[in-house]
């Protein structure tokens, strides 16, 4: 189960999401399902921050991709034409590749607005996807 650490009162409001390869495979499957069916998927999570988070919600949305907090859920709105851009953030290198790079723990991807509004909305919460 993915673990989400979020504290609404943080100035930066970064959302660390940590999990195993299987957890990220489940999130990838949920994104593909939502973009195929137009439905919404909610994945339960373990909450580790000051703000209780019960799930990650995946919804189809217009570009650019956006992350927000709604009630007790972190919501990912993924545009169909930006699916691959989003999925690339949760596709993590193999253990063998990480060992070759001398990375044993703490591998992560940052998913945030970096000055290119075509992919991630400027008002999107920054997310750090980490591999446990």
Secondary structure, 3 states (H helix, E strand, C coil): CCEEECCCCCCCCCEEEEECHHHHHHHHHHHHHHHHHCCCEEEECEECCCCCCCEEEEEECCCCEEEEEECCEEEEEECHHHHHHHHCCCCCCCHHHHHHCCCCCCCEEEECCCCCCCCECCCCCCEEEEEC
